[in-house]
């Protein structure tokens, strides 16, 4: 199942895909994208906004050679914020 965090992270993107992120003052290079899916935000109200706010979820293998892990990053289209949602040991 992994550990759930839900903490903001700084992400470098290329064409909308995460390629690098910073968590706890360490840099993680994305080596492989393992999965990608999109969900609608649960707090969305048709009266509040014209666009459907989405969350893009990216399950990635990241780290450095010999120290790779699996991480789930989330990007919120309404706020532009990236979160580290989950880490698998």
mmCIF file as gemmi writes it, N, C-alpha and C atoms, coordinates in Angstrom:
data_model
loop_
_atom_site.group_PDB
_atom_site.id
_atom_site.type_symbol
_atom_site.label_atom_id
_atom_site.label_alt_id
_atom_site.label_comp_id
_atom_site.label_asym_id
_atom_site.label_entity_id
_atom_site.label_seq_id
_atom_site.pdbx_PDB_ins_code
_atom_site.Cartn_x
_atom_site.Cartn_y
_atom_site.Cartn_z
_atom_site.occupancy
_atom_site.B_iso_or_equiv
_atom_site.pdbx_formal_charge
_atom_site.auth_seq_id
_atom_site.auth_asym_id
_atom_site.pdbx_PDB_model_num
ATOM 1 N N . UNK Axp A 1 ? 0.823 -1.195 0 1 0 ? 1 A 1
ATOM 2 C CA . UNK Axp A 1 ? 0 0 0 1 0 ? 1 A 1
ATOM 3 C C . UNK Axp A 1 ? 0.865 1.256 0 1 0 ? 1 A 1
ATOM 4 N N . UNK Axp A 2 ? 1.934 1.281 0.74 1 0 ? 2 A 1
ATOM 5 C CA . UNK Axp A 2 ? 2.788 2.463 0.76 1 0 ? 2 A 1
ATOM 6 C C . UNK Axp A 2 ? 2.386 3.445 1.837 1 0 ? 2 A 1
ATOM 7 N N . UNK Axp A 3 ? 3.151 4.509 1.925 1 0 ? 3 A 1
ATOM 8 C CA . UNK Axp A 3 ? 2.896 5.566 2.896 1 0 ? 3 A 1
ATOM 9 C C . UNK Axp A 3 ? 2.219 6.735 2.208 1 0 ? 3 A 1
ATOM 10 N N . UNK Axp A 4 ? 1.194 7.29 2.844 1 0 ? 4 A 1
ATOM 11 C CA . UNK Axp A 4 ? 0.449 8.414 2.286 1 0 ? 4 A 1
ATOM 12 C C . UNK Axp A 4 ? 1 9.697 2.896 1 0 ? 4 A 1
ATOM 13 N N . UNK Axp A 5 ? 1.304 10.674 2.049 1 0 ? 5 A 1
ATOM 14 C CA . UNK Axp A 5 ? 1.871 11.928 2.52 1 0 ? 5 A 1
ATOM 15 C C . UNK Axp A 5 ? 0.97 13.121 2.233 1 0 ? 5 A 1
ATOM 16 N N . UNK Axp A 6 ? 0.649 13.402 0.964 1 0 ? 6 A 1
ATOM 17 C CA . UNK Axp A 6 ? -0.164 14.561 0.621 1 0 ? 6 A 1
ATOM 18 C C . UNK Axp A 6 ? 0.539 15.878 0.902 1 0 ? 6 A 1
ATOM 19 N N . UNK Axp A 7 ? 1.851 15.927 0.64 1 0 ? 7 A 1
ATOM 20 C CA . UNK Axp A 7 ? 2.624 17.143 0.907 1 0 ? 7 A 1
ATOM 21 C C . UNK Axp A 7 ? 2.996 17.828 -0.407 1 0 ? 7 A 1
ATOM 22 N N . UNK Axp A 8 ? 3.031 19.167 -0.412 1 0 ? 8 A 1
ATOM 23 C CA . UNK Axp A 8 ? 3.43 19.885 -1.622 1 0 ? 8 A 1
ATOM 24 C C . UNK Axp A 8 ? 4.882 19.581 -1.989 1 0 ? 8 A 1
ATOM 25 N N . UNK Axp A 9 ? 5.138 19.462 -3.283 1 0 ? 9 A 1
ATOM 26 C CA . UNK Axp A 9 ? 6.495 19.27 -3.794 1 0 ? 9 A 1
ATOM 27 C C . UNK Axp A 9 ? 6.691 20.17 -5.008 1 0 ? 9 A 1
ATOM 28 N N . UNK Axp A 10 ? 7.947 20.525 -5.245 1 0 ? 10 A 1
ATOM 29 C CA . UNK Axp A 10 ? 8.297 21.289 -6.438 1 0 ? 10 A 1
ATOM 30 C C . UNK Axp A 10 ? 8.597 20.303 -7.553 1 0 ? 10 A 1
ATOM 31 N N . UNK Axp A 11 ? 7.898 20.453 -8.68 1 0 ? 11 A 1
ATOM 32 C CA . UNK Axp A 11 ? 8.037 19.515 -9.795 1 0 ? 11 A 1
ATOM 33 C C . UNK Axp A 11 ? 8.477 20.267 -11.043 1 0 ? 11 A 1
ATOM 34 N N . UNK Axp A 12 ? 9.437 19.695 -11.744 1 0 ? 12 A 1
ATOM 35 C CA . UNK Axp A 12 ? 9.828 20.189 -13.057 1 0 ? 12 A 1
ATOM 36 C C . UNK Axp A 12 ? 9.115 19.322 -14.083 1 0 ? 12 A 1
ATOM 37 N N . UNK Axp A 13 ? 8.44 19.981 -15.027 1 0 ? 13 A 1
ATOM 38 C CA . UNK Axp A 13 ? 7.658 19.265 -16.04 1 0 ? 13 A 1
ATOM 39 C C . UNK Axp A 13 ? 8.279 19.433 -17.419 1 0 ? 13 A 1
ATOM 40 N N . UNK Axp A 14 ? 7.965 18.488 -18.289 1 0 ? 14 A 1
ATOM 41 C CA . UNK Axp A 14 ? 8.264 18.604 -19.713 1 0 ? 14 A 1
ATOM 42 C C . UNK Axp A 14 ? 7.035 18.108 -20.452 1 0 ? 14 A 1
ATOM 43 N N . UNK Axp A 15 ? 6.399 19.008 -21.206 1 0 ? 15 A 1
ATOM 44 C CA . UNK Axp A 15 ? 5.165 18.697 -21.933 1 0 ? 15 A 1
ATOM 45 C C . UNK Axp A 15 ? 4.102 18.12 -21.003 1 0 ? 15 A 1
ATOM 46 N N . UNK Axp A 16 ? 3.983 18.697 -19.797 1 0 ? 16 A 1
ATOM 47 C CA . UNK Axp A 16 ? 2.957 18.303 -18.842 1 0 ? 16 A 1
ATOM 48 C C . UNK Axp A 16 ? 3.279 17.076 -18.011 1 0 ? 16 A 1
ATOM 49 N N . UNK Axp A 17 ? 4.4 16.436 -18.268 1 0 ? 17 A 1
ATOM 50 C CA . UNK Axp A 17 ? 4.79 15.233 -17.517 1 0 ? 17 A 1
ATOM 51 C C . UNK Axp A 17 ? 5.874 15.58 -16.499 1 0 ? 17 A 1
ATOM 52 N N . UNK Axp A 18 ? 5.797 14.989 -15.316 1 0 ? 18 A 1
ATOM 53 C CA . UNK Axp A 18 ? 6.857 15.256 -14.336 1 0 ? 18 A 1
ATOM 54 C C . UNK Axp A 18 ? 8.169 14.595 -14.758 1 0 ? 18 A 1
ATOM 55 N N . UNK Axp A 19 ? 9.259 15.344 -14.652 1 0 ? 19 A 1
ATOM 56 C CA . UNK Axp A 19 ? 10.574 14.784 -14.982 1 0 ? 19 A 1
ATOM 57 C C . UNK Axp A 19 ? 11.525 14.828 -13.781 1 0 ? 19 A 1
ATOM 58 N N . UNK Axp A 20 ? 11.184 15.659 -12.793 1 0 ? 20 A 1
ATOM 59 C CA . UNK Axp A 20 ? 12.023 15.791 -11.609 1 0 ? 20 A 1
ATOM 60 C C . UNK Axp A 20 ? 11.195 16.43 -10.51 1 0 ? 20 A 1
ATOM 61 N N . UNK Axp A 21 ? 11.462 16.044 -9.26 1 0 ? 21 A 1
ATOM 62 C CA . UNK Axp A 21 ? 10.793 16.712 -8.155 1 0 ? 21 A 1
ATOM 63 C C . UNK Axp A 21 ? 11.719 16.805 -6.953 1 0 ? 21 A 1
ATOM 64 N N . UNK Axp A 22 ? 11.384 17.728 -6.062 1 0 ? 22 A 1
ATOM 65 C CA . UNK Axp A 22 ? 12.157 17.939 -4.839 1 0 ? 22 A 1
ATOM 66 C C . UNK Axp A 22 ? 11.261 17.602 -3.659 1 0 ? 22 A 1
ATOM 67 N N . UNK Axp A 23 ? 11.758 16.729 -2.795 1 0 ? 23 A 1
ATOM 68 C CA . UNK Axp A 23 ? 11.02 16.343 -1.584 1 0 ? 23 A 1
ATOM 69 C C . UNK Axp A 23 ? 12.035 16.226 -0.458 1 0 ? 23 A 1
ATOM 70 N N . UNK Axp A 24 ? 11.754 16.874 0.64 1 0 ? 24 A 1
ATOM 71 C CA . UNK Axp A 24 ? 12.634 16.887 1.805 1 0 ? 24 A 1
ATOM 72 C C . UNK Axp A 24 ? 14.07 17.271 1.423 1 0 ? 24 A 1
ATOM 73 N N . UNK Axp A 25 ? 14.17 18.322 0.612 1 0 ? 25 A 1
ATOM 74 C CA . UNK Axp A 25 ? 15.447 18.892 0.164 1 0 ? 25 A 1
ATOM 75 C C . UNK Axp A 25 ? 16.293 17.94 -0.671 1 0 ? 25 A 1
ATOM 76 N N . UNK Axp A 26 ? 15.678 16.897 -1.217 1 0 ? 26 A 1
ATOM 77 C CA . UNK Axp A 26 ? 16.389 15.965 -2.096 1 0 ? 26 A 1
ATOM 78 C C . UNK Axp A 26 ? 15.758 15.988 -3.475 1 0 ? 26 A 1
ATOM 79 N N . UNK Axp A 27 ? 16.587 15.848 -4.497 1 0 ? 27 A 1
ATOM 80 C CA . UNK Axp A 27 ? 16.113 15.818 -5.882 1 0 ? 27 A 1
ATOM 81 C C . UNK Axp A 27 ? 15.869 14.377 -6.301 1 0 ? 27 A 1
ATOM 82 N N . UNK Axp A 28 ? 14.759 14.157 -6.995 1 0 ? 28 A 1
ATOM 83 C CA . UNK Axp A 28 ? 14.385 12.845 -7.516 1 0 ? 28 A 1
ATOM 84 C C . UNK Axp A 28 ? 14.162 12.982 -9.022 1 0 ? 28 A 1
ATOM 85 N N . UNK Axp A 29 ? 14.924 12.267 -9.804 1 0 ? 29 A 1
ATOM 86 C CA . UNK Axp A 29 ? 14.74 12.252 -11.248 1 0 ? 29 A 1
ATOM 87 C C . UNK Axp A 29 ? 13.775 11.135 -11.612 1 0 ? 29 A 1
ATOM 88 N N . UNK Axp A 30 ? 12.769 11.461 -12.411 1 0 ? 30 A 1
ATOM 89 C CA . UNK Axp A 30 ? 11.797 10.46 -12.844 1 0 ? 30 A 1
ATOM 90 C C . UNK Axp A 30 ? 12.456 9.594 -13.912 1 0 ? 30 A 1
ATOM 91 N N . UNK Axp A 31 ? 12.528 8.296 -13.647 1 0 ? 31 A 1
ATOM 92 C CA . UNK Axp A 31 ? 13.138 7.349 -14.586 1 0 ? 31 A 1
ATOM 93 C C . UNK Axp A 31 ? 12.101 6.736 -15.521 1 0 ? 31 A 1
ATOM 94 N N . UNK Axp A 32 ? 10.942 6.397 -14.949 1 0 ? 32 A 1
ATOM 95 C CA . UNK Axp A 32 ? 9.864 5.774 -15.735 1 0 ? 32 A 1
ATOM 96 C C . UNK Axp A 32 ? 8.517 6.239 -15.211 1 0 ? 32 A 1
ATOM 97 N N . UNK Axp A 33 ? 7.587 6.457 -16.129 1 0 ? 33 A 1
ATOM 98 C CA . UNK Axp A 33 ? 6.191 6.691 -15.745 1 0 ? 33 A 1
ATOM 99 C C . UNK Axp A 33 ? 5.507 5.328 -15.781 1 0 ? 33 A 1
ATOM 100 N N . UNK Axp A 34 ? 5.024 4.904 -14.627 1 0 ? 34 A 1
ATOM 101 C CA . UNK Axp A 34 ? 4.417 3.587 -14.503 1 0 ? 34 A 1
ATOM 102 C C . UNK Axp A 34 ? 2.919 3.606 -14.789 1 0 ? 34 A 1
ATOM 103 N N . UNK Axp A 35 ? 2.266 4.724 -14.457 1 0 ? 35 A 1
ATOM 104 C CA . UNK Axp A 35 ? 0.818 4.833 -14.66 1 0 ? 35 A 1
ATOM 105 C C . UNK Axp A 35 ? 0.443 6.309 -14.652 1 0 ? 35 A 1
ATOM 106 N N . UNK Axp A 36 ? -0.68 6.621 -15.298 1 0 ? 36 A 1
ATOM 107 C CA . UNK Axp A 36 ? -1.175 7.993 -15.349 1 0 ? 36 A 1
ATOM 108 C C . UNK Axp A 36 ? -2.691 7.943 -15.481 1 0 ? 36 A 1
ATOM 109 N N . UNK Axp A 37 ? -3.4 8.737 -14.669 1 0 ? 37 A 1
ATOM 110 C CA . UNK Axp A 37 ? -4.855 8.813 -14.781 1 0 ? 37 A 1
ATOM 111 C C . UNK Axp A 37 ? -5.318 10.177 -14.291 1 0 ? 37 A 1
ATOM 112 N N . UNK Axp A 38 ? -6.558 10.51 -14.633 1 0 ? 38 A 1
ATOM 113 C CA . UNK Axp A 38 ? -7.128 11.823 -14.303 1 0 ? 38 A 1
ATOM 114 C C . UNK Axp A 38 ? -8.43 11.61 -13.544 1 0 ? 38 A 1
ATOM 115 N N . UNK Axp A 39 ? -8.627 12.409 -12.493 1 0 ? 39 A 1
ATOM 116 C CA . UNK Axp A 39 ? -9.88 12.383 -11.741 1 0 ? 39 A 1
ATOM 117 C C . UNK Axp A 39 ? -10.404 13.809 -11.626 1 0 ? 39 A 1
ATOM 118 N N . UNK Axp A 40 ? -11.707 13.944 -11.396 1 0 ? 40 A 1
ATOM 119 C CA . UNK Axp A 40 ? -12.299 15.252 -11.104 1 0 ? 40 A 1
ATOM 120 C C . UNK Axp A 40 ? -12.161 15.515 -9.617 1 0 ? 40 A 1
ATOM 121 N N . UNK Axp A 41 ? -11.943 16.777 -9.276 1 0 ? 41 A 1
ATOM 122 C CA . UNK Axp A 41 ? -11.871 17.124 -7.854 1 0 ? 41 A 1
ATOM 123 C C . UNK Axp A 41 ? -13.231 16.91 -7.219 1 0 ? 41 A 1
ATOM 124 N N . UNK Axp A 42 ? -13.25 16.339 -6.043 1 0 ? 42 A 1
ATOM 125 C CA . UNK Axp A 42 ? -14.513 16.03 -5.364 1 0 ? 42 A 1
ATOM 126 C C . UNK Axp A 42 ? -15.224 17.278 -4.863 1 0 ? 42 A 1
ATOM 127 N N . UNK Axp A 43 ? -14.509 18.378 -4.68 1 0 ? 43 A 1
ATOM 128 C CA . UNK Axp A 43 ? -15.128 19.597 -4.163 1 0 ? 43 A 1
ATOM 129 C C . UNK Axp A 43 ? -15.599 20.548 -5.271 1 0 ? 43 A 1
ATOM 130 N N . UNK Axp A 44 ? -15.625 20.066 -6.512 1 0 ? 44 A 1
ATOM 131 C CA . UNK Axp A 44 ? -16.01 20.91 -7.622 1 0 ? 44 A 1
ATOM 132 C C . UNK Axp A 44 ? -17.504 21.211 -7.594 1 0 ? 44 A 1
ATOM 133 N N . UNK Axp A 45 ? -17.85 22.453 -7.865 1 0 ? 45 A 1
ATOM 134 C CA . UNK Axp A 45 ? -19.24 22.886 -7.951 1 0 ? 45 A 1
ATOM 135 C C . UNK Axp A 45 ? -19.431 23.585 -9.289 1 0 ? 45 A 1
ATOM 136 N N . UNK Axp A 46 ? -20.478 23.23 -10.061 1 0 ? 46 A 1
ATOM 137 C CA . UNK Axp A 46 ? -20.681 23.882 -11.359 1 0 ? 46 A 1
ATOM 138 C C . UNK Axp A 46 ? -20.85 25.393 -11.244 1 0 ? 46 A 1
ATOM 139 N N . UNK Axp A 47 ? -21.32 25.876 -10.124 1 0 ? 47 A 1
ATOM 140 C CA . UNK Axp A 47 ? -21.509 27.315 -9.939 1 0 ? 47 A 1
ATOM 141 C C . UNK Axp A 47 ? -20.193 28.024 -9.612 1 0 ? 47 A 1
ATOM 142 N N . UNK Axp A 48 ? -19.236 27.291 -9.093 1 0 ? 48 A 1
ATOM 143 C CA . UNK Axp A 48 ? -17.984 27.905 -8.642 1 0 ? 48 A 1
ATOM 144 C C . UNK Axp A 48 ? -17.025 28.205 -9.787 1 0 ? 48 A 1
ATOM 145 N N . UNK Axp A 49 ? -17 27.345 -10.797 1 0 ? 49 A 1
ATOM 146 C CA . UNK Axp A 49 ? -16.024 27.511 -11.862 1 0 ? 49 A 1
ATOM 147 C C . UNK Axp A 49 ? -16.606 27.041 -13.184 1 0 ? 49 A 1
ATOM 148 N N . UNK Axp A 50 ? -16.076 27.598 -14.267 1 0 ? 50 A 1
ATOM 149 C CA . UNK Axp A 50 ? -16.531 27.178 -15.587 1 0 ? 50 A 1
ATOM 150 C C . UNK Axp A 50 ? -15.839 25.904 -16.044 1 0 ? 50 A 1
ATOM 151 N N . UNK Axp A 51 ? -14.561 25.748 -15.702 1 0 ? 51 A 1
ATOM 152 C CA . UNK Axp A 51 ? -13.795 24.594 -16.142 1 0 ? 51 A 1
ATOM 153 C C . UNK Axp A 51 ? -13.861 23.481 -15.102 1 0 ? 51 A 1
ATOM 154 N N . UNK Axp A 52 ? -13.806 22.256 -15.567 1 0 ? 52 A 1
ATOM 155 C CA . UNK Axp A 52 ? -13.785 21.129 -14.655 1 0 ? 52 A 1
ATOM 156 C C . UNK Axp A 52 ? -12.395 20.998 -14.038 1 0 ? 52 A 1
ATOM 157 N N . UNK Axp A 53 ? -12.26 21.25 -12.75 1 0 ? 53 A 1
ATOM 158 C CA . UNK Axp A 53 ? -10.949 21.106 -12.133 1 0 ? 53 A 1
ATOM 159 C C . UNK Axp A 53 ? -10.588 19.631 -12.019 1 0 ? 53 A 1
ATOM 160 N N . UNK Axp A 54 ? -9.412 19.324 -12.457 1 0 ? 54 A 1
ATOM 161 C CA . UNK Axp A 54 ? -8.98 17.933 -12.482 1 0 ? 54 A 1
ATOM 162 C C . UNK Axp A 54 ? -7.724 17.748 -11.652 1 0 ? 54 A 1
ATOM 163 N N . UNK Axp A 55 ? -7.5 16.499 -11.293 1 0 ? 55 A 1
ATOM 164 C CA . UNK Axp A 55 ? -6.231 16.103 -10.704 1 0 ? 55 A 1
ATOM 165 C C . UNK Axp A 55 ? -5.616 15.062 -11.619 1 0 ? 55 A 1
ATOM 166 N N . UNK Axp A 56 ? -4.418 15.336 -12.051 1 0 ? 56 A 1
ATOM 167 C CA . UNK Axp A 56 ? -3.667 14.361 -12.85 1 0 ? 56 A 1
ATOM 168 C C . UNK Axp A 56 ? -2.777 13.586 -11.888 1 0 ? 56 A 1
ATOM 169 N N . UNK Axp A 57 ? -2.87 12.283 -11.93 1 0 ? 57 A 1
ATOM 170 C CA . UNK Axp A 57 ? -2.093 11.406 -11.052 1 0 ? 57 A 1
ATOM 171 C C . UNK Axp A 57 ? -1.012 10.732 -11.891 1 0 ? 57 A 1
ATOM 172 N N . UNK Axp A 58 ? 0.194 10.731 -11.361 1 0 ? 58 A 1
ATOM 173 C CA . UNK Axp A 58 ? 1.333 10.115 -12.034 1 0 ? 58 A 1
ATOM 174 C C . UNK Axp A 58 ? 2.013 9.164 -11.064 1 0 ? 58 A 1
ATOM 175 N N . UNK Axp A 59 ? 2.035 7.887 -11.369 1 0 ? 59 A 1
ATOM 176 C CA . UNK Axp A 59 ? 2.823 6.928 -10.585 1 0 ? 59 A 1
ATOM 177 C C . UNK Axp A 59 ? 4.142 6.753 -11.327 1 0 ? 59 A 1
ATOM 178 N N . UNK Axp A 60 ? 5.235 7.085 -10.647 1 0 ? 60 A 1
ATOM 179 C CA . UNK Axp A 60 ? 6.537 7.114 -11.306 1 0 ? 60 A 1
ATOM 180 C C . UNK Axp A 60 ? 7.573 6.328 -10.511 1 0 ? 60 A 1
ATOM 181 N N . UNK Axp A 61 ? 8.569 5.859 -11.235 1 0 ? 61 A 1
ATOM 182 C CA . UNK Axp A 61 ? 9.768 5.337 -10.602 1 0 ? 61 A 1
ATOM 183 C C . UNK Axp A 61 ? 10.777 6.469 -10.649 1 0 ? 61 A 1
ATOM 184 N N . UNK Axp A 62 ? 11.329 6.826 -9.502 1 0 ? 62 A 1
ATOM 185 C CA . UNK Axp A 62 ? 12.215 7.98 -9.438 1 0 ? 62 A 1
ATOM 186 C C . UNK Axp A 62 ? 13.31 7.762 -8.414 1 0 ? 62 A 1
ATOM 187 N N . UNK Axp A 63 ? 14.345 8.555 -8.534 1 0 ? 63 A 1
ATOM 188 C CA . UNK Axp A 63 ? 15.469 8.508 -7.61 1 0 ? 63 A 1
ATOM 189 C C . UNK Axp A 63 ? 16.762 8.614 -8.372 1 0 ? 63 A 1
ATOM 190 N N . UNK Axp A 64 ? 17.755 7.921 -7.867 1 0 ? 64 A 1
ATOM 191 C CA . UNK Axp A 64 ? 19.047 7.869 -8.522 1 0 ? 64 A 1
ATOM 192 C C . UNK Axp A 64 ? 19.433 6.408 -8.694 1 0 ? 64 A 1
ATOM 193 N N . UNK Axp A 65 ? 20.392 6.105 -9.554 1 0 ? 65 A 1
ATOM 194 C CA . UNK Axp A 65 ? 20.772 4.706 -9.746 1 0 ? 65 A 1
ATOM 195 C C . UNK Axp A 65 ? 21.113 4.041 -8.412 1 0 ? 65 A 1
ATOM 196 N N . UNK Axp A 66 ? 20.554 2.875 -8.189 1 0 ? 66 A 1
ATOM 197 C CA . UNK Axp A 66 ? 20.779 2.157 -6.95 1 0 ? 66 A 1
ATOM 198 C C . UNK Axp A 66 ? 19.873 2.574 -5.807 1 0 ? 66 A 1
ATOM 199 N N . UNK Axp A 67 ? 19.106 3.634 -5.987 1 0 ? 67 A 1
ATOM 200 C CA . UNK Axp A 67 ? 18.214 4.121 -4.934 1 0 ? 67 A 1
ATOM 201 C C . UNK Axp A 67 ? 16.885 4.557 -5.542 1 0 ? 67 A 1
ATOM 202 N N . UNK Axp A 68 ? 16.256 3.667 -6.289 1 0 ? 68 A 1
ATOM 203 C CA . UNK Axp A 68 ? 14.983 3.989 -6.933 1 0 ? 68 A 1
ATOM 204 C C . UNK Axp A 68 ? 13.815 3.632 -6.026 1 0 ? 68 A 1
ATOM 205 N N . UNK Axp A 69 ? 12.72 4.386 -6.152 1 0 ? 69 A 1
ATOM 206 C CA . UNK Axp A 69 ? 11.494 4.113 -5.432 1 0 ? 69 A 1
ATOM 207 C C . UNK Axp A 69 ? 10.313 4.412 -6.33 1 0 ? 69 A 1
ATOM 208 N N . UNK Axp A 70 ? 9.116 4.109 -5.843 1 0 ? 70 A 1
ATOM 209 C CA . UNK Axp A 70 ? 7.882 4.384 -6.583 1 0 ? 70 A 1
ATOM 210 C C . UNK Axp A 70 ? 7.114 5.453 -5.824 1 0 ? 70 A 1
ATOM 211 N N . UNK Axp A 71 ? 6.681 6.485 -6.557 1 0 ? 71 A 1
ATOM 212 C CA . UNK Axp A 71 ? 6.04 7.664 -5.981 1 0 ? 71 A 1
ATOM 213 C C . UNK Axp A 71 ? 4.794 8.004 -6.779 1 0 ? 71 A 1
ATOM 214 N N . UNK Axp A 72 ? 3.776 8.493 -6.086 1 0 ? 72 A 1
ATOM 215 C CA . UNK Axp A 72 ? 2.593 9.009 -6.779 1 0 ? 72 A 1
ATOM 216 C C . UNK Axp A 72 ? 2.554 10.511 -6.606 1 0 ? 72 A 1
ATOM 217 N N . UNK Axp A 73 ? 2.614 11.214 -7.732 1 0 ? 73 A 1
ATOM 218 C CA . UNK Axp A 73 ? 2.517 12.663 -7.751 1 0 ? 73 A 1
ATOM 219 C C . UNK Axp A 73 ? 1.141 13.05 -8.257 1 0 ? 73 A 1
ATOM 220 N N . UNK Axp A 74 ? 0.576 14.134 -7.709 1 0 ? 74 A 1
ATOM 221 C CA . UNK Axp A 74 ? -0.719 14.645 -8.166 1 0 ? 74 A 1
ATOM 222 C C . UNK Axp A 74 ? -0.57 16.103 -8.552 1 0 ? 74 A 1
ATOM 223 N N . UNK Axp A 75 ? -1.166 16.457 -9.696 1 0 ? 75 A 1
ATOM 224 C CA . UNK Axp A 75 ? -1.176 17.859 -10.132 1 0 ? 75 A 1
ATOM 225 C C . UNK Axp A 75 ? -2.617 18.339 -10.173 1 0 ? 75 A 1
ATOM 226 N N . UNK Axp A 76 ? -2.898 19.434 -9.465 1 0 ? 76 A 1
ATOM 227 C CA . UNK Axp A 76 ? -4.242 20.015 -9.408 1 0 ? 76 A 1
ATOM 228 C C . UNK Axp A 76 ? -4.337 21.12 -10.455 1 0 ? 76 A 1
ATOM 229 N N . UNK Axp A 77 ? -5.24 20.964 -11.434 1 0 ? 77 A 1
ATOM 230 C CA . UNK Axp A 77 ? -5.348 21.939 -12.525 1 0 ? 77 A 1
ATOM 231 C C . UNK Axp A 77 ? -5.871 23.29 -12.048 1 0 ? 77 A 1
ATOM 232 N N . UNK Axp A 78 ? -6.659 23.325 -10.977 1 0 ? 78 A 1
ATOM 233 C CA . UNK Axp A 78 ? -7.217 24.595 -10.506 1 0 ? 78 A 1
ATOM 234 C C . UNK Axp A 78 ? -6.171 25.441 -9.784 1 0 ? 78 A 1
ATOM 235 N N . UNK Axp A 79 ? -5.376 24.817 -8.932 1 0 ? 79 A 1
ATOM 236 C CA . UNK Axp A 79 ? -4.39 25.566 -8.151 1 0 ? 79 A 1
ATOM 237 C C . UNK Axp A 79 ? -3 25.557 -8.782 1 0 ? 79 A 1
ATOM 238 N N . UNK Axp A 80 ? -2.743 24.572 -9.671 1 0 ? 80 A 1
ATOM 239 C CA . UNK Axp A 80 ? -1.41 24.411 -10.249 1 0 ? 80 A 1
ATOM 240 C C . UNK Axp A 80 ? -0.443 23.724 -9.304 1 0 ? 80 A 1
ATOM 241 N N . UNK Axp A 81 ? -0.919 23.316 -8.139 1 0 ? 81 A 1
ATOM 242 C CA . UNK Axp A 81 ? -0.065 22.711 -7.118 1 0 ? 81 A 1
ATOM 243 C C . UNK Axp A 81 ? 0.206 21.233 -7.39 1 0 ? 81 A 1
ATOM 244 N N . UNK Axp A 82 ? 1.42 20.811 -7.086 1 0 ? 82 A 1
ATOM 245 C CA . UNK Axp A 82 ? 1.8 19.403 -7.135 1 0 ? 82 A 1
ATOM 246 C C . UNK Axp A 82 ? 1.891 18.875 -5.71 1 0 ? 82 A 1
ATOM 247 N N . UNK Axp A 83 ? 1.424 17.646 -5.52 1 0 ? 83 A 1
ATOM 248 C CA . UNK Axp A 83 ? 1.526 16.967 -4.228 1 0 ? 83 A 1
ATOM 249 C C . UNK Axp A 83 ? 2.218 15.627 -4.393 1 0 ? 83 A 1
ATOM 250 N N . UNK Axp A 84 ? 2.995 15.259 -3.4 1 0 ? 84 A 1
ATOM 251 C CA . UNK Axp A 84 ? 3.478 13.894 -3.301 1 0 ? 84 A 1
ATOM 252 C C . UNK Axp A 84 ? 2.427 13.161 -2.492 1 0 ? 84 A 1
ATOM 253 N N . UNK Axp A 85 ? 1.671 12.305 -3.151 1 0 ? 85 A 1
ATOM 254 C CA . UNK Axp A 85 ? 0.538 11.657 -2.514 1 0 ? 85 A 1
ATOM 255 C C . UNK Axp A 85 ? 0.923 10.378 -1.788 1 0 ? 85 A 1
ATOM 256 N N . UNK Axp A 86 ? 1.841 9.596 -2.369 1 0 ? 86 A 1
ATOM 257 C CA . UNK Axp A 86 ? 2.14 8.286 -1.801 1 0 ? 86 A 1
ATOM 258 C C . UNK Axp A 86 ? 3.535 7.846 -2.189 1 0 ? 86 A 1
ATOM 259 N N . UNK Axp A 87 ? 4.151 7.08 -1.298 1 0 ? 87 A 1
ATOM 260 C CA . UNK Axp A 87 ? 5.485 6.513 -1.541 1 0 ? 87 A 1
ATOM 261 C C . UNK Axp A 87 ? 5.424 5.032 -1.181 1 0 ? 87 A 1
ATOM 262 N N . UNK Axp A 88 ? 5.938 4.211 -2.093 1 0 ? 88 A 1
ATOM 263 C CA . UNK Axp A 88 ? 6.018 2.774 -1.833 1 0 ? 88 A 1
ATOM 264 C C . UNK Axp A 88 ? 7.447 2.414 -1.466 1 0 ? 88 A 1
ATOM 265 N N . UNK Axp A 89 ? 7.596 1.617 -0.442 1 0 ? 89 A 1
ATOM 266 C CA . UNK Axp A 89 ? 8.924 1.169 0.005 1 0 ? 89 A 1
ATOM 267 C C . UNK Axp A 89 ? 9.52 0.158 -0.941 1 0 ? 89 A 1
